[in-house]
């Protein structure tokens, strides 16, 4: 006698006997914990994935996470963790709900796509271990964030979609060979046995496609049905299932018409869309990878008069860090020896280096430009300002409001209505026999099959995104186009967004009788010789102004023995005279000279070089055009007030904010969100990353930092701002076409459905009409390809 097998009520695995509801004591305990918090709805909402290995509460090994906890400035603690066993929205709801019910928990947010948990609490650090233990008890395993493990899981999912697409493609290509013959069956006077034979082989091809390749749609549909809000995938799944089921029935009955090809082709084309969308999202930002690239991978430590090289993760508070000229600083700390200049652009976004001496605070990721420094580490790599910025960016992305697409908003009403009509049709015709009733109900479902509705939005998005790409604008996903229509505020970072992002030499003056005159027009002054000397000195320095001089000079240089004076400039001996390039006081030039300029002294001659972070040529025109579109413009920059105000004045921007840190930018944007404002953030640096992640739509540039590009929804492939206008115009036209497509699809249904209900349309005619509506939607969408449309 065979033993009856039951599934564990908690994890879904086989139980040991038919009398038990749980496979182990751990699952029994997990069920009681969930009940204790009143979260029994989890078992109604969850979707068990048979392909994922269950993590049983009794065997989950708890990792020590103490070294990964961040102590925040407000006294709270936070940590980012990976969640194993997380595979649906119900899991997210369960974990977040349990954690939020715990005392001292400030926030608990899960990013389902990245399978990461961001947890923040009050009290002491060890309390975090208690919270994690609680999640282990209900069957989830929490691990310190590891990009390699996360990437492996993502690759596994990518491969599963690719396999499904391959099976669907194979099925679509082969089933059409049989379908073409069946379409012309009447003309060819095909016999019943031949037709039945083709039907049978069509079913053998279609079944694997429907069972294996269409699984993502069925899973999504089942999940949406459980939540009480059927989405478009539910309508698509019903169309696929009923087309295939009625065709199987027709095959066994030896009927004339089957619709295997419709079901298979629908799965194939929809999977193509899913796969292309997935490939675009592969550029979505990877915190750990970017952190590895931005932070120094090692640090040289002085310990007992010996120098040791340690990986960045092993650097601890109190250690003495040695940083040579040109090296990245590996950890936050205080300078205890040395004077230098550091490139702070990664953190602050400022163009020019910052002069530092003993007692100055420095941060991981900044670059030491001039001379060696000795730094006492105050924070390890996990707690550094750089790590905090990236954590804020990641958390901000997880806070983004869920955006419901146009098609899914319509599906909420369309899907139940269609299936109600099919049920009514079946009931009305049941007296004529269940076969006739089923045939007419199937015709209703086929003619209302949401192929046109499913295509209405994606086909426009695909065409518009393709057109924008030809203009040098990369839109990573269609949702960004839909969101643009709601935008009322556009926020610009200055450096690299409004301006070019690096200093450029614009003029040169020589001192004559206590005033400066243009080098190029001064009689008897050999400008070329002095420019050559300046460039010969500058090539030995990493300073942005030095690099700007070298960029402007394109002839042969003098070979000089250059000495760098930290925080002051460069010095050499040429023709037995002192040659200096650097700060005004270093070169003996009196008066107020901006940090954006530098001086050259050779003997008694003194020259000043003027630089500018040049405003992009089309910036003013773009800002004025955006204002005409009704957009409010805000300039948000980390630069000093004088520099920001000058740029704002030139561009006629009324609202601007200077000296903004990454944290203050996030606070500003959070206030905008609280006011229900919809905004675009345009930025290009690491310091903009949290703001880009928080924005409704984020835009960056191809020359921006990798992190900014990866976070951004849209990347402009050129150093101009006018593409922003094309974006908004294209978005407006795209939304209009999407609505037109939806109207076309709905009008088609309103006309065709009555005929199908009253039995005047056969399933074959219904399939033809369904294809015709899809072609009408496609033809309408192609109108946007016209150059005159402005896309």
C-alpha positions in Angstrom: 0.0 0.0 0.0 1.5 3.4 -1.0 2.0 6.1 1.6 0.1 9.3 1.1 2.5 12.3 0.8 1.5 15.7 2.1 3.2 19.0 1.5 4.6 21.0 4.4 2.2 23.9 5.0 5.1 26.3 5.6 7.9 25.4 3.1 6.1 23.2 0.6 8.4 20.1 1.0 7.2 16.6 1.5 6.1 15.7 5.1 7.3 12.6 6.8 3.7 11.2 7.2 0.2 11.9 6.1 -0.9 13.0 9.6 1.6 15.9 9.9 1.1 19.4 8.4 4.8 20.2 8.7 8.0 18.5 7.5 10.0 19.4 10.6 9.9 21.2 14.0 11.5 24.3 12.4 8.6 24.8 10.0 6.1 24.2 12.8 7.8 26.9 14.9 7.9 29.3 11.9 4.2 28.8 11.4 3.5 29.7 15.0 5.8 32.8 14.8 3.9 34.1 11.8 0.6 33.4 13.5 1.9 35.2 16.7 2.3 38.4 14.7 -1.0 38.1 12.9 0.5 37.6 9.5 -1.4 34.5 8.3 -2.2 36.2 5.0 1.4 35.3 4.0 0.2 31.8 3.2 -2.6 33.2 0.9 -0.3 35.6 -0.9 2.9 33.6 -1.3 4.0 31.9 -4.5 6.2 28.8 -3.9 8.9 28.4 -6.5 9.6 24.7 -7.1 12.9 25.5 -8.8 14.3 27.2 -5.7 15.8 25.2 -2.8 13.8 25.7 0.3 15.7 27.1 3.3 14.5 25.2 6.3 14.4 27.1 9.6 16.1 24.3 11.6 19.2 24.2 9.3 19.7 27.9 8.6 23.2 28.8 9.9 23.2 32.3 11.5 26.2 34.4 10.4 27.9 37.0 12.6 27.1 40.3 11.1 28.6 42.6 13.7 31.5 43.8 11.5 29.1 44.9 8.7 26.9 47.1 11.0 27.1 50.8 10.4 26.8 53.2 13.4 24.9 56.2 12.1 25.4 59.8 13.3 22.0 59.9 14.9 23.0 57.0 17.2 21.0 54.4 15.3 22.5 51.3 13.5 22.0 50.0 10.0 23.0 47.2 7.7 22.5 45.9 4.1 22.0 42.1 3.8 21.2 39.6 1.1 18.0 37.5 1.6 18.1 33.9 0.5 14.8 32.2 -0.2 13.1 35.4 -1.3 11.1 34.9 -4.4 7.8 36.8 -4.3 6.0 39.9 -3.0 4.5 37.9 -0.2 8.0 37.1 1.2 8.8 40.8 1.1 5.5 41.7 2.9 6.1 39.0 5.6 9.7 40.0 6.4 9.1 43.7 6.4 5.9 43.3 8.6 7.6 41.1 11.2 10.6 43.5 11.5 8.5 46.6 11.7 6.5 45.1 14.6 9.8 44.8 16.6 10.6 47.3 19.2 13.3 49.8 18.2 13.2 49.0 14.5 13.2 52.3 12.6 12.8 50.9 9.1 13.0 47.7 7.2 12.9 47.8 3.4 13.4 45.0 0.9 14.4 45.4 -2.8 12.8 42.4 -4.4 14.7 42.6 -7.7 18.1 42.8 -5.9 17.0 40.5 -3.0 18.5 42.9 -0.4 17.3 44.0 3.0 18.0 47.5 4.4 17.5 47.4 8.1 17.8 50.3 10.6 17.3 50.2 14.4 17.9 52.0 17.7 19.5 50.6 20.8 22.8 48.7 20.5 24.5 46.9 17.6 23.9 43.4 19.0 20.2 43.9 18.8 20.6 43.5 15.0 21.6 39.9 15.6 18.3 39.3 17.4 16.4 40.7 14.5 18.2 38.5 12.0 17.7 35.5 14.2 13.9 36.2 14.0 14.0 36.1 10.2 16.0 32.9 10.3 13.3 31.3 12.4 10.7 31.7 9.6 13.0 30.1 7.0 15.0 32.9 5.4 18.8 33.2 5.4 20.4 36.6 5.7 24.0 37.1 4.5 26.3 40.1 4.3 26.0 41.8 0.9 28.1 39.9 -1.6 27.9 40.9 -5.3 29.3 37.6 -6.6 26.5 35.6 -5.0 23.9 38.1 -6.1 25.3 38.1 -9.7 25.2 34.3 -9.8 21.5 34.4 -8.8 20.7 37.0 -11.4 22.6 35.0 -14.1 20.5 32.0 -13.2 17.3 34.0 -13.8 18.6 35.4 -17.0 19.5 31.9 -18.3 15.9 30.7 -17.4 14.3 33.5 -19.5 16.7 32.7 -22.4 15.9 29.0 -22.3 12.2 29.8 -22.3 12.7 32.1 -25.3 14.7 29.4 -27.1 12.0 26.8 -26.6 9.2 29.3 -27.7 11.3 30.4 -30.8 11.8 26.7 -31.8 8.1 26.0 -31.3 7.0 29.1 -33.2 9.2 28.4 -36.2 8.1 24.8 -36.5 4.4 25.2 -35.7 4.0 27.7 -38.5 5.0 25.0 -41.0 1.9 23.0 -40.1 -0.3 26.1 -39.7 0.4 27.3 -43.3 -0.8 23.9 -44.5 -3.9 24.0 -42.3 -4.8 27.6 -43.4 -5.0 26.4 -47.0 -6.6 23.1 -46.1 -9.9 23.9 -48.0 -8.1 24.9 -51.2 -6.0 21.8 -51.1 -8.9 19.5 -50.3 -7.0 18.1 -47.3 -8.4 14.8 -46.0 -9.5 14.4 -42.4 -6.7 12.0 -41.5 -4.0 14.4 -42.8 -5.6 17.3 -41.0 -5.9 15.4 -37.8 -2.3 14.3 -38.2 -1.1 17.9 -38.5 -3.3 18.9 -35.5 -1.7 16.2 -33.4 1.9 17.2 -34.3 1.0 20.9 -33.7 -0.2 20.0 -30.2 3.1 18.2 -29.5 5.0 21.4 -30.4 2.6 23.7 -28.6 2.4 21.9 -25.2 6.1 22.3 -24.2 5.9 26.0 -25.2 2.8 26.6 -23.1 3.9 24.5 -20.1 7.6 25.6 -20.0 8.0 29.0 -21.8 4.7 30.6 -20.7 5.4 29.8 -17.1 6.5 33.4 -16.2 3.1 34.7 -17.4 1.2 32.1 -15.5 3.2 32.8 -12.3 2.6 36.5 -12.6 -1.1 36.0 -13.3 -1.5 33.7 -10.3 0.2 36.1 -8.0 -1.9 39.0 -9.2 -5.1 37.0 -8.8 -4.1 36.2 -5.2 -3.5 39.8 -4.5 -7.0 40.6 -5.8 -5.7 42.9 -8.7 -5.5 40.9 -11.9 -2.8 42.4 -14.2 -2.4 42.1 -18.0 -0.5 38.8 -17.5 -3.7 37.3 -16.2 -5.6 38.1 -19.4 -2.6 36.9 -21.5 -2.4 33.7 -19.5 -6.1 33.0 -19.9 -5.9 33.6 -23.6 -2.9 31.2 -23.9 -4.4 28.5 -21.7 -7.9 28.6 -23.3 -6.6 28.7 -26.9 -4.4 25.7 -26.1 -7.1 23.8 -24.1 -9.8 24.3 -26.7 -7.4 23.3 -29.5 -6.5 20.1 -27.6 -10.2 19.4 -27.2 -10.8 20.1 -30.9 -7.8 17.8 -31.8 -9.2 14.8 -29.8 -12.7 15.4 -31.4 -11.2 15.7 -34.9 -12.7 19.2 -35.4 -11.7 21.5 -38.3 -10.1 24.4 -36.4 -7.3 24.6 -33.8 -5.4 27.6 -32.5 -2.1 26.2 -31.3 -0.2 28.7 -33.5 -1.9 31.7 -31.9 -0.9 30.6 -28.4 2.7 29.8 -29.3 3.3 33.0 -31.3 1.9 35.1 -28.5 4.2 33.5 -26.0 7.2 33.9 -28.3 6.7 37.6 -29.0 5.9 38.5 -25.4 9.1 36.7 -24.3 11.1 38.7 -26.8 9.8 41.8 -25.1 10.6 40.5 -21.6 14.1 39.5 -22.6 15.0 42.8 -24.2 13.6 44.6 -21.1 15.8 42.3 -18.9 18.9 43.1 -21.0 18.3 46.8 -20.6 17.9 46.4 -16.8 21.2 44.6 -16.6 22.7 48.1 -16.5 20.8 48.8 -13.3 23.3 49.8 -10.7 25.4 47.3 -8.8 26.4 48.7 -5.4 29.2 46.4 -4.5 30.8 46.4 -8.0 30.9 50.2 -8.1 32.2 50.3 -4.6 35.1 48.1 -5.5 36.0 50.4 -8.5 35.6 53.6 -6.6 37.4 52.8 -3.3 41.1 51.9 -3.0 41.5 48.1 -3.0 44.4 48.2 -0.5 46.1 50.5 2.0 49.7 50.8 3.3 49.7 50.7 7.1 52.5 51.8 9.4 52.8 49.4 12.4 55.8 49.1 14.7 58.0 51.0 12.3 57.1 48.5 9.6 54.9 49.0 6.5 52.2 46.4 5.8 49.8 46.2 2.8 46.3 45.3 3.8 43.1 44.8 1.7 40.7 47.8 2.0 38.2 45.7 4.0 40.8 45.0 6.7 41.6 48.6 7.5 40.4 49.4 11.0 39.9 52.6 13.1 43.1 53.8 14.7 45.5 52.4 12.1 48.1 54.8 10.5 47.5 54.9 6.7 50.3 56.0 4.4 49.1 57.6 1.1 51.6 58.5 -1.7 51.1 61.2 -4.2 48.7 60.1 -6.9 47.1 57.4 -4.8 43.5 57.0 -3.7 42.8 57.3 0.0 41.6 53.9 1.2 39.7 55.0 4.4 38.2 58.0 6.2 40.6 59.7 8.6 42.5 62.7 9.9 45.8 63.9 8.4 48.5 63.7 11.1 51.5 64.5 8.9 52.0 66.2 5.5 50.6 69.0 3.4 49.0 68.3 0.0 46.1 68.9 -2.3 43.4 66.3 -2.8 40.9 65.7 -5.6 37.5 65.7 -3.8 35.3 65.6 -6.9 34.2 62.1 -6.2 32.6 63.1 -2.9 31.8 66.8 -3.3 31.6 67.3 -7.1 33.9 70.3 -6.9 36.2 70.8 -9.9 39.3 72.1 -8.2 41.4 70.3 -5.6 41.4 71.1 -1.9 44.5 72.2 0.0 44.9 70.1 3.2 47.3 70.2 6.2 47.6 68.4 9.6 44.2 68.0 11.2 42.2 68.0 8.0 39.5 65.4 7.5 39.8 63.2 4.4 37.5 60.5 2.9 37.9 57.2 1.2 37.9 57.5 -2.6 39.5 61.0 -2.7 42.9 61.2 -4.5 46.0 62.6 -3.0 47.5 64.8 -5.8 50.7 66.4 -4.5 52.8 64.9 -1.7 52.8 61.9 0.8 50.3 62.0 3.7 50.1 60.1 6.9 46.5 59.6 8.0 44.9 58.2 11.2 41.9 56.1 10.2 38.7 57.1 11.9 36.3 54.8 10.0 36.7 51.4 8.3 35.7 50.8 4.7 32.2 49.6 5.6 31.4 52.8 7.6 33.2 55.3 5.3 31.4 58.3 3.8 31.8 56.7 0.4 30.0 53.5 1.6 27.3 55.7 3.2 26.7 57.5 -0.1 26.3 54.2 -2.0 24.1 52.8 0.7 21.9 55.9 0.5 21.7 55.5 -3.2 20.7 51.9 -2.9 18.1 52.6 -0.2 16.7 55.6 -2.2 16.2 53.3 -5.2 14.2 50.8 -3.0 12.0 53.8 -1.8 11.0 54.7 -5.4 7.2 54.7 -5.7 5.8 51.7 -7.5 4.7 53.0 -10.9 1.7 51.3 -12.4 1.9 51.2 -16.2 -0.9 52.4 -18.4 -1.6 48.9 -19.7 -1.8 47.4 -16.2 -4.1 50.1 -15.0 -6.4 49.3 -17.9 -6.0 45.5 -17.3 -7.4 46.0 -13.8 -10.8 46.6 -15.3 -10.5 45.0 -18.7 -9.5 41.5 -17.6 -12.4 40.8 -15.3 -14.9 42.3 -17.8 -13.7 40.0 -20.6 -13.9 36.8 -18.6 -17.3 37.8 -17.3 -18.5 38.2 -20.9 -17.1 34.8 -21.8 -18.9 33.2 -18.9 -22.2 34.9 -19.8 -21.8 33.7 -23.4 -21.3 30.1 -22.2 -24.4 30.3 -20.0 -26.5 31.8 -22.8 -25.6 29.1 -25.3 -25.6 26.2 -22.9 -29.1 25.2 -23.9 -27.8 24.6 -27.4 -25.3 22.1 -26.1 -22.1 22.6 -24.1 -19.9 22.2 -27.3 -21.6 25.1 -29.0 -21.5 27.1 -25.7 -17.8 26.4 -25.3 -17.1 27.3 -29.0 -18.8 30.7 -28.7 -17.3 31.4 -25.3 -13.9 30.6 -26.8 -14.6 32.9 -29.8 -15.3 35.7 -27.3 -12.0 35.0 -25.5 -10.0 34.8 -28.7 -11.6 38.0 -30.2 -11.0 39.8 -26.9 -7.5 38.3 -26.5 -5.5 41.2 -25.3 -2.9 40.9 -28.1 -3.6 44.4 -29.3 -3.8 45.7 -25.7 -0.6 43.9 -24.8 1.1 45.5 -27.9 -0.5 49.0 -27.4 2.1 50.3 -25.0 5.3 48.2 -25.6 5.3 48.7 -29.4 5.2 52.5 -29.0 7.9 52.4 -26.3 10.1 50.2 -28.5 9.8 52.5 -31.5 10.3 55.7 -29.5 13.3 54.3 -27.6 14.8 53.2 -30.9 14.3 56.7 -32.4 15.8 58.4 -29.3 18.8 56.0 -29.4 19.5 57.2 -32.9 19.6 60.7 -31.5 22.1 59.6 -28.8 19.6 59.2 -26.0 19.6 55.8 -24.2 16.3 55.1 -22.4 16.8 52.0 -20.3 13.1 51.1 -19.8 9.7 52.3 -21.1 8.4 53.3 -17.7 10.7 56.3 -17.8 8.8 57.6 -20.9 5.5 57.3 -19.1 6.8 59.0 -16.0 8.1 62.0 -17.9 4.6 63.3 -18.7 4.0 63.8 -14.9 7.3 65.8 -14.3 6.9 69.4 -13.1 10.4 70.1 -11.6 13.8 69.6 -13.2 16.8 69.6 -10.9 20.3 70.1 -12.4 23.7 69.5 -10.8 26.1 72.1 -12.0 29.5 70.4 -12.6 29.3 68.1 -15.6 25.6 68.6 -16.2 25.2 72.4 -16.8 29.0 72.9 -17.3 31.5 70.8 -19.2 32.9 69.5 -15.9 36.6 70.4 -16.2 38.5 73.7 -16.3 39.5 75.1 -19.7 42.1 77.8 -20.4 40.2 80.8 -21.8 42.7 83.7 -21.6 46.2 84.8 -20.5 47.5 88.1 -19.2 50.9 89.6 -18.4 51.7 92.0 -15.6 52.6 95.5 -16.9 52.8 98.6 -14.6 50.6 97.1 -11.8 47.9 95.9 -14.2 47.4 92.9 -16.4 47.2 93.1 -20.2 46.4 90.5 -22.8 49.5 88.4 -23.6 48.5 88.0 -27.2 48.4 91.7 -27.9 51.2 93.0 -25.7 54.1 94.3 -28.0 57.4 92.6 -27.4 56.0 89.8 -25.2 56.8 86.3 -26.5 53.6 84.6 -25.4 54.5 81.3 -27.1 57.7 80.9 -25.1 55.9 81.5 -21.8 53.1 79.2 -22.7 55.7 76.5 -23.5 57.3 76.9 -20.1 54.0 76.8 -18.3 53.1 73.6 -20.2 56.5 72.0 -19.5 55.9 72.5 -15.7 52.3 71.5 -15.9 52.9 68.1 -17.5 54.5 67.0 -14.2 51.3 67.6 -12.2 47.9 65.9 -11.8 46.3 69.2 -10.9 43.2 69.9 -13.1 44.5 73.4 -14.0 47.9 71.9 -15.0 46.1 69.3 -17.2 44.0 72.2 -18.7 47.3 74.0 -19.7 48.7 70.8 -21.2 45.5 70.2 -23.1 45.6 73.7 -24.6 49.3 73.5 -25.6 50.0 71.1 -28.5 53.7 71.7 -29.4 57.1 70.4 -28.1 57.9 70.9 -24.4 61.1 71.7 -22.5 62.6 68.9 -20.3 62.7 70.3 -16.8 63.5 69.0 -13.3 60.3 69.9 -11.6 59.8 70.1 -7.8 56.2 70.2 -6.4 55.6 72.4 -3.4 52.5 70.9 -1.7 49.6 73.3 -1.7 51.5 76.0 -3.6 52.6 74.9 -7.0 55.5 73.7 -9.2 59.1 75.0 -9.4 62.1 74.5 -11.7 65.3 76.2 -12.8 65.5 77.3 -16.5 68.3 79.3 -18.0 69.5 80.0 -14.4 66.3 81.6 -13.4 63.5 80.4 -11.1 60.4 79.2 -12.9 57.2 78.8 -10.9 53.6 77.9 -11.7 50.9 77.9 -9.1 49.1 80.1 -6.6 49.4 83.9 -6.8 51.3 84.2 -3.5 53.7 81.5 -4.6 54.5 83.4 -7.8 54.7 86.8 -6.1 51.5 88.2 -7.7 49.6 90.6 -5.4 45.8 91.1 -5.4 42.8 88.8 -5.3 43.3 85.9 -7.7 40.5 83.3 -7.8 41.3 79.6 -7.1 40.1 79.0 -10.6 43.2 80.7 -12.0 47.0 80.2 -11.7 50.1 82.3 -12.2 53.5 81.8 -13.9 56.7 83.6 -12.9 59.9 83.5 -14.9 62.5 86.0 -13.7 60.7 89.3 -13.4 57.9 88.4 -15.8 54.5 87.4 -14.2 51.7 85.9 -16.2 48.2 84.9 -15.0 46.2 82.1 -16.7 42.4 82.4 -16.5 40.3 79.2 -16.6 36.6 78.5 -16.7 34.4 75.5 -16.2 32.6 76.4 -19.4 28.8 76.3 -19.5 27.5 74.0 -22.2 26.8 75.9 -25.4 23.1 75.0 -25.5 22.4 75.3 -21.8 20.6 78.7 -21.9 18.4 77.7 -24.8 17.5 74.4 -23.2 16.6 76.0 -19.9 14.4 78.6 -21.6 12.7 75.8 -23.6 12.0 73.8 -20.5 10.5 76.8 -18.8 8.2 77.2 -21.8 7.1 73.6 -21.3 6.0 74.6 -17.8 8.9 73.0 -15.9 10.3 74.6 -12.8 14.2 74.6 -12.9 16.4 74.2 -9.8 20.2 74.2 -9.7 21.6 72.0 -6.9 25.4 72.0 -6.6 28.3 71.1 -4.3 30.3 74.1 -5.5 30.7 77.4 -3.6 28.0 80.0 -3.6 29.8 82.5 -5.8 30.4 80.0 -8.6 26.9 78.6 -8.5 25.2 82.1 -8.4 27.2 83.2 -11.4 26.1 80.2 -13.4 22.4 80.6 -12.3 22.5 84.3 -13.3 23.9 83.5 -16.7 21.2 80.9 -17.3 18.3 82.8 -15.7 17.7 80.2 -13.0 15.9 81.8 -10.1 16.2 79.0 -7.5 19.7 77.6 -6.8 21.5 76.0 -3.8 25.3 75.8 -3.2 27.6 73.7 -1.0 25.3 70.7 -1.1 26.6 67.4 0.2 25.1 64.1 -1.1 23.1 63.8 2.2 21.7 67.4 2.0 20.7 66.8 -1.7 18.7 63.7 -0.6 17.1 65.7 2.2 16.1 68.4 -0.3 14.6 65.9 -2.7 12.8 64.1 0.1 11.0 67.4 0.9 10.0 67.7 -2.7 8.5 64.2 -2.6 6.6 65.1 0.6 5.1 67.9 -1.3 4.0 65.4 -4.0 6.2 67.1 -6.6 7.3 64.9 -9.5 10.9 65.7 -10.5 13.8 64.8 -12.8 17.3 64.8 -11.5 20.1 65.5 -14.0 23.6 64.6 -12.6 26.9 63.0 -13.5 29.0 62.4 -10.3 29.1 59.9 -7.5 27.8 62.6 -5.2 24.7 62.8 -7.4 24.1 59.0 -7.1 21.7 59.0 -4.1 19.7 61.9 -5.7 19.5 60.1 -9.0 18.3 57.0 -7.3 15.6 58.9 -5.4 14.3 60.9 -8.4 11.1 59.9 -10.3 13.2 60.0 -13.5 17.0 60.2 -13.4 19.2 61.4 -16.3 23.0 61.2 -16.7 25.6 61.5 -19.4 27.9 59.1 -21.2 31.0 60.8 -19.7 29.6 60.6 -16.2 30.8 58.2 -13.4 29.9 54.6 -14.0 27.8 54.6 -10.9 25.7 57.6 -12.1 25.2 56.0 -15.5 24.1 52.7 -14.0 21.6 54.3 -11.7 20.2 56.7 -14.3 17.0 55.8 -16.1 18.2 57.7 -19.2 21.7 58.3 -20.4 22.5 61.1 -22.9 25.3 60.1 -25.2 26.5 63.6 -26.0 27.7 66.7 -24.0 24.6 68.7 -24.8 21.4 69.5 -23.0 19.0 70.0 -25.9 18.3 66.2 -26.0 16.2 66.9 -22.8 13.7 68.8 -25.0 13.5 65.9 -27.4 12.9 63.6 -24.4 9.9 65.6 -23.2 8.4 66.1 -26.7 8.9 62.4 -27.5 7.3 61.3 -24.2 4.3 63.5 -24.8 3.8 62.1 -28.4 4.4 58.5 -27.1 1.7 58.8 -24.4 -0.7 60.2 -27.0 0.0 57.2 -29.4 -0.3 54.7 -26.5 -3.8 56.1 -25.7 -4.7 56.0 -29.4 -3.6 52.4 -29.5 -5.6 51.5 -26.5 -8.7 53.2 -28.0 -8.2 51.3 -31.2 -8.1 48.0 -29.3 -11.1 48.9 -27.2 -13.2 50.1 -30.2 -12.3 46.8 -32.0 -13.6 44.9 -28.9 -16.8 46.9 -28.6 -17.6 46.2 -32.2 -16.5 42.5 -32.4 -17.7 41.2 -29.0 -21.5 41.5 -29.7 -21.0 39.4 -32.9 -19.1 36.8 -31.0 -21.6 36.6 -28.1 -24.5 36.0 -30.5 -22.6 33.3 -32.3 -22.0 35.2 -35.6 -18.2 34.8 -35.4 -16.4 31.4 -35.5 -13.1 31.0 -33.6 -11.2 31.1 -37.0 -12.7 34.5 -37.9 -12.1 35.6 -34.3 -8.4 34.8 -34.7 -8.2 36.7 -38.0 -10.0 39.7 -36.4 -7.7 39.6 -33.4 -4.6 39.6 -35.7 -6.1 42.5 -37.7 -6.5 44.7 -34.5 -2.8 44.0 -33.7 -1.8 45.1 -37.2 -3.9 48.3 -36.8 -2.1 49.1 -33.5 1.3 48.4 -35.2 0.5 50.7 -38.1 -0.6 53.5 -35.8 2.5 53.1 -33.7 4.8 53.4 -36.8 3.6 56.9 -37.4 5.9 58.1 -34.7 8.9 57.0 -36.8 8.3 60.0 -39.0 11.0 62.6 -38.6 8.5 65.4 -38.5 7.1 64.0 -35.3 10.1 65.3 -33.4 11.3 61.9 -32.2 
